[in-house]
Amino acid sequence: MNVINKKIELSTRGNPDLLNITPQLSEILESSRLSKGNLTVFVIGSTAAITTFEYEPGLIQDMRDLCQKLAPSDKHYCHDETWGDANGFSHLRAAFLGPSLTIPFNEGELLLGTWQQVVLAEFDNRPRKRKIVVQIIGE
């Protein structure tokens, strides 16, 4: 059993930025030369999340609309009083979706559905430089 750790670093535009990171993950998996196991993706930070969905314009907008309904950006949150950064909604959205995802792989390929992509969801109210940890465990 092998364990490989890699990082993806990228810049986001701020809320709501939804970025397809599937190509980077596939490239990291391919370079690992591992055949089967699990790939875990984890975003560092409490105002971003990792999820999967069909990455197409209609669903991208639907995700933005859903997040706005779940945690409206124009509502006051108690967290905003703590730091004065008005990003309480960002933390709630990120907590709802979660910071990580584990994807099995076999024969060197991520076992994702035909229309399923891995997406970094940036919810902070400003552009950010994000670090995403990719850990591969397999053989």
Backbone bond lengths (Angstrom), bond angles and torsions (degrees), N, CA, C in turn:
res aa  C-N    CA-C-N  psi(-1)  N-CA   C-N-CA  omega(-1)  CA-C   N-CA-C  phi
1 M - - - 1.455 - - 1.537 108.39 -
2 N 1.311 116.36 132.23 1.462 123.31 179.20 1.520 109.99 -114.18
3 V 1.325 115.69 148.83 1.456 122.32 174.17 1.530 107.45 -124.89
4 I 1.317 115.95 124.34 1.464 121.94 179.99 1.521 108.23 -123.79
5 N 1.323 116.62 131.33 1.463 122.23 177.76 1.526 109.36 -115.74
6 K 1.314 115.86 131.15 1.463 122.88 176.87 1.526 108.87 -135.56
7 K 1.335 116.04 166.25 1.467 120.88 175.59 1.518 109.54 -129.70
8 I 1.307 114.32 146.02 1.461 122.34 169.72 1.524 105.39 -113.56
9 E 1.317 117.33 129.85 1.463 120.99 175.47 1.521 107.74 -118.58
10 L 1.336 115.12 131.55 1.456 119.03 178.19 1.517 110.43 -151.91
11 S 1.313 114.71 160.68 1.457 121.72 178.52 1.524 109.15 -101.09
12 T 1.325 115.19 141.71 1.457 120.68 177.85 1.530 109.18 -115.87
13 R 1.325 114.63 165.21 1.473 120.11 -179.54 1.517 112.51 -94.07
14 G 1.317 118.45 -4.63 1.455 120.79 -175.48 1.515 110.29 95.31
15 N 1.303 115.64 177.25 1.464 123.42 -172.50 1.517 113.84 -59.31
16 P 1.313 116.77 135.59 1.460 127.34 -19.36 1.518 109.77 -96.89
17 D 1.298 116.88 120.46 1.459 121.44 178.53 1.521 107.61 -112.52
18 L 1.304 116.92 119.81 1.464 122.99 -178.05 1.525 107.56 -116.41
19 L 1.336 116.20 112.75 1.456 121.46 -172.31 1.523 111.42 -117.23
20 N 1.306 116.53 128.22 1.455 122.63 176.76 1.535 108.41 -76.08
21 I 1.325 116.97 114.30 1.459 120.77 179.91 1.534 111.95 -108.30
22 T 1.315 117.40 10.80 1.463 121.61 -179.79 1.529 112.40 -57.45
23 P 1.336 120.07 -44.96 1.468 119.12 -179.98 1.536 113.05 -59.15
24 Q 1.334 117.30 -40.73 1.466 119.94 178.95 1.524 110.97 -65.02
25 L 1.345 116.82 -39.94 1.459 120.42 179.51 1.527 111.00 -65.80
26 S 1.312 116.89 -42.18 1.470 120.85 178.24 1.527 111.06 -62.39
27 E 1.329 116.34 -39.35 1.461 121.17 178.85 1.532 110.90 -65.25
28 I 1.322 116.77 -43.21 1.467 120.70 178.04 1.527 110.25 -63.35
29 L 1.333 116.77 -43.63 1.463 120.19 178.88 1.529 110.53 -62.09
30 E 1.319 116.72 -44.82 1.464 120.02 -179.97 1.526 111.23 -59.92
31 S 1.336 116.99 -42.84 1.468 119.86 -178.68 1.530 112.22 -69.55
32 S 1.322 117.56 -19.13 1.471 120.84 179.35 1.526 111.74 -72.46
33 R 1.323 116.09 -24.99 1.468 122.67 -177.71 1.529 113.14 62.74
34 L 1.343 116.39 20.20 1.454 120.15 176.38 1.522 109.18 -88.63
35 S 1.305 116.50 148.68 1.460 121.19 -175.15 1.526 113.48 -96.37
36 K 1.341 116.55 -44.25 1.471 119.14 -177.39 1.512 110.08 -144.46
37 G 1.337 114.22 149.77 1.461 120.02 -179.15 1.512 110.57 154.97
38 N 1.333 114.90 -148.01 1.462 122.00 -179.87 1.517 110.36 -131.20
39 L 1.325 115.40 141.64 1.458 122.35 174.96 1.525 106.70 -115.59
40 T 1.317 116.39 123.79 1.458 121.32 178.41 1.524 108.97 -108.38
41 V 1.325 116.02 135.53 1.456 123.33 178.21 1.522 107.54 -116.45
42 F 1.336 117.27 130.08 1.466 121.96 -177.95 1.520 108.82 -138.08
43 V 1.333 117.06 125.28 1.459 120.58 176.94 1.525 108.63 -93.07
44 I 1.325 115.49 132.09 1.460 121.15 177.84 1.525 108.19 -83.61
45 G 1.309 116.80 124.31 1.457 121.59 -179.64 1.519 111.03 126.90
46 S 1.316 115.69 154.50 1.467 120.47 -174.89 1.521 114.03 -104.17
47 T 1.327 117.13 11.03 1.469 119.51 177.57 1.527 112.12 -124.24
48 A 1.323 115.52 20.05 1.468 121.21 175.87 1.521 108.02 -137.18
49 A 1.329 115.69 162.77 1.466 120.68 -177.43 1.522 110.13 -144.48
50 I 1.331 114.20 166.89 1.459 122.15 174.81 1.526 107.02 -122.06
51 T 1.328 116.44 132.98 1.457 120.88 178.85 1.528 109.22 -150.49
52 T 1.333 116.05 -178.56 1.458 120.49 172.75 1.522 108.68 -129.12
53 F 1.309 115.29 145.35 1.461 122.33 168.99 1.519 108.26 -168.25
54 E 1.314 115.69 170.71 1.462 120.19 177.13 1.525 107.42 -72.66
55 Y 1.320 115.97 113.01 1.452 122.04 -173.35 1.530 110.21 -83.54
56 E 1.325 114.91 83.53 1.464 121.87 176.76 1.518 107.89 -137.45
57 P 1.333 118.54 156.36 1.470 121.65 -171.45 1.525 115.41 -51.82
58 G 1.328 117.56 -42.41 1.463 119.76 -179.06 1.510 112.43 -63.26
59 L 1.326 116.89 -45.64 1.462 119.65 -178.92 1.528 111.86 -73.50
60 I 1.319 116.56 -31.33 1.470 119.19 174.78 1.531 108.94 -59.18
61 Q 1.340 116.99 -46.20 1.467 120.15 178.21 1.514 111.33 -66.13
62 D 1.337 117.46 -39.55 1.467 120.56 178.04 1.528 111.12 -60.81
63 M 1.337 117.21 -39.67 1.474 120.67 178.12 1.528 110.46 -64.83
64 R 1.315 116.17 -42.71 1.472 119.92 177.64 1.529 110.55 -60.72
65 D 1.327 116.33 -44.52 1.466 121.05 179.43 1.524 111.29 -63.53
66 L 1.334 116.67 -43.83 1.467 120.64 179.26 1.525 111.12 -60.69
67 C 1.327 116.87 -45.53 1.468 119.99 179.96 1.519 111.47 -63.32
68 Q 1.333 117.14 -37.65 1.467 120.39 178.45 1.530 110.38 -65.74
69 K 1.326 117.57 -34.83 1.466 120.38 177.90 1.530 111.61 -72.58
70 L 1.330 116.44 -40.16 1.471 120.52 -177.99 1.525 112.75 -69.63
71 A 1.327 116.17 -43.36 1.470 121.19 -179.06 1.525 107.60 -141.87
72 P 1.335 116.29 84.16 1.468 120.62 -176.88 1.534 112.48 -57.58
73 S 1.307 115.91 137.08 1.468 120.19 -178.96 1.525 112.04 -75.34
74 D 1.329 118.02 -15.97 1.464 120.57 -178.22 1.537 112.84 -99.33
75 K 1.327 116.74 13.42 1.467 122.23 178.67 1.534 109.21 -98.82
76 H 1.318 116.68 151.43 1.472 120.44 176.39 1.529 109.15 -83.07
77 Y 1.333 116.05 135.37 1.463 122.41 177.23 1.523 109.28 -122.44
78 C 1.310 116.84 145.18 1.467 121.65 179.70 1.525 111.48 -57.27
79 H 1.318 116.90 -35.31 1.465 120.86 178.34 1.527 111.33 -57.16
80 D 1.321 116.82 -34.06 1.464 120.60 -178.14 1.521 111.62 -60.16
81 E 1.326 117.12 -29.23 1.467 121.22 179.04 1.524 111.91 -73.45
82 T 1.328 116.56 -27.63 1.466 120.66 -177.47 1.520 111.48 -66.51
83 W 1.322 117.34 -49.57 1.461 120.71 -174.93 1.521 113.43 -115.52
84 G 1.312 117.66 -12.22 1.457 120.07 -179.77 1.518 113.94 70.95
85 D 1.336 117.12 20.77 1.458 119.15 -177.00 1.523 113.60 -101.25
86 A 1.318 118.30 2.96 1.471 123.74 173.58 1.530 113.68 52.99
87 N 1.339 116.27 35.78 1.459 118.50 179.43 1.535 113.00 -121.62
88 G 1.317 116.68 27.31 1.458 120.03 176.96 1.518 111.77 -56.27
89 F 1.321 116.72 -39.11 1.468 120.96 178.43 1.525 111.10 -60.84
90 S 1.331 116.86 -35.39 1.466 121.84 -179.34 1.525 111.05 -63.27
91 H 1.312 115.56 -44.58 1.466 120.86 179.60 1.521 111.12 -64.22
92 L 1.326 117.04 -41.80 1.463 120.36 -179.81 1.529 111.83 -65.57
93 R 1.318 116.56 -43.50 1.464 119.96 179.08 1.529 110.79 -62.49
94 A 1.331 116.00 -44.22 1.467 120.00 -179.60 1.526 110.90 -65.02
95 A 1.328 116.76 -41.13 1.467 119.69 179.24 1.522 111.27 -65.04
96 F 1.310 116.99 -35.57 1.455 121.54 -179.97 1.538 111.45 -64.22
97 L 1.331 116.56 -44.46 1.465 120.26 -179.02 1.526 112.79 -83.03
98 G 1.320 117.70 -34.24 1.460 121.09 177.71 1.524 113.34 96.38
99 P 1.342 115.97 154.75 1.461 121.10 -174.20 1.517 115.43 -88.82
100 S 1.349 118.26 -7.63 1.459 117.48 -173.20 1.525 112.85 -145.25
101 L 1.323 113.18 167.14 1.449 121.73 -178.47 1.526 107.19 -154.78
102 T 1.323 117.10 139.10 1.460 121.68 175.25 1.525 108.60 -114.28
103 I 1.325 114.94 129.92 1.456 121.52 -177.60 1.530 108.27 -122.62
104 P 1.326 117.63 123.93 1.459 118.69 175.09 1.532 109.98 -72.03
105 F 1.331 115.54 155.12 1.460 119.53 173.27 1.522 109.48 -138.06
106 N 1.326 115.02 152.81 1.457 121.77 179.30 1.518 108.23 -145.95
107 E 1.314 116.61 142.45 1.463 122.52 -177.16 1.528 110.95 51.82
108 G 1.331 115.81 36.23 1.456 121.82 176.73 1.511 115.78 73.87
109 E 1.346 118.24 11.31 1.468 122.24 -178.24 1.520 110.61 -120.20
110 L 1.324 116.33 136.03 1.460 120.66 173.98 1.523 109.11 -63.07
111 L 1.324 116.91 135.71 1.464 120.43 -178.51 1.531 109.87 -90.35
112 L 1.313 114.59 67.98 1.461 122.87 177.73 1.524 108.92 -101.71
113 G 1.319 116.06 152.71 1.457 120.37 175.74 1.515 110.93 -67.11
114 T 1.305 116.16 164.12 1.463 122.43 -177.60 1.527 111.98 -52.73
115 W 1.321 117.16 -41.43 1.467 121.25 -175.94 1.521 112.28 -108.38
116 Q 1.321 117.45 18.67 1.465 121.83 -175.51 1.519 110.40 -103.20
117 Q 1.322 115.62 121.78 1.454 121.40 175.94 1.531 109.17 -120.02
118 V 1.330 115.23 156.36 1.458 121.59 176.50 1.521 107.00 -92.83
119 V 1.335 115.44 130.95 1.463 120.71 -171.53 1.529 111.13 -127.24
120 L 1.336 115.37 131.62 1.461 121.59 168.33 1.521 106.32 -86.33
121 A 1.325 116.28 124.91 1.461 121.59 178.31 1.526 108.64 -107.82
122 E 1.314 115.75 110.56 1.466 121.67 178.32 1.526 108.40 -93.30
123 F 1.331 116.43 121.40 1.458 120.24 -178.29 1.522 113.76 -115.05
124 D 1.328 118.25 -7.04 1.463 118.53 -177.39 1.526 109.35 -64.46
125 N 1.329 115.33 155.55 1.467 120.02 -174.64 1.531 112.65 -85.55
126 R 1.315 116.12 19.61 1.462 120.60 176.61 1.530 108.81 -152.78
127 P 1.317 118.11 160.37 1.466 120.06 175.85 1.532 110.58 -60.27
128 R 1.329 115.39 147.38 1.469 120.36 -178.64 1.527 109.85 -137.65
129 K 1.310 115.16 157.19 1.466 122.03 167.99 1.512 104.98 -101.58
130 R 1.320 117.13 116.39 1.465 122.18 -175.01 1.519 111.59 -105.44
131 K 1.330 113.62 142.15 1.452 121.61 172.21 1.525 107.09 -113.31
132 I 1.321 114.18 127.77 1.454 121.06 179.92 1.525 106.99 -117.86
133 V 1.323 115.94 123.88 1.454 121.48 178.56 1.524 108.41 -89.23
134 V 1.320 115.87 132.20 1.460 121.87 175.96 1.526 106.71 -119.19
135 Q 1.318 116.42 119.61 1.458 120.83 177.56 1.519 108.84 -118.33
136 I 1.314 115.63 126.64 1.453 121.84 -179.63 1.526 108.34 -113.60
137 I 1.310 116.05 126.67 1.463 122.69 176.74 1.521 106.53 -121.52
138 G 1.322 116.27 120.19 1.454 118.00 -178.66 1.505 112.91 179.60
139 E 1.324 112.97 -166.69 1.458 119.48 179.74 1.524 110.58 -137.04
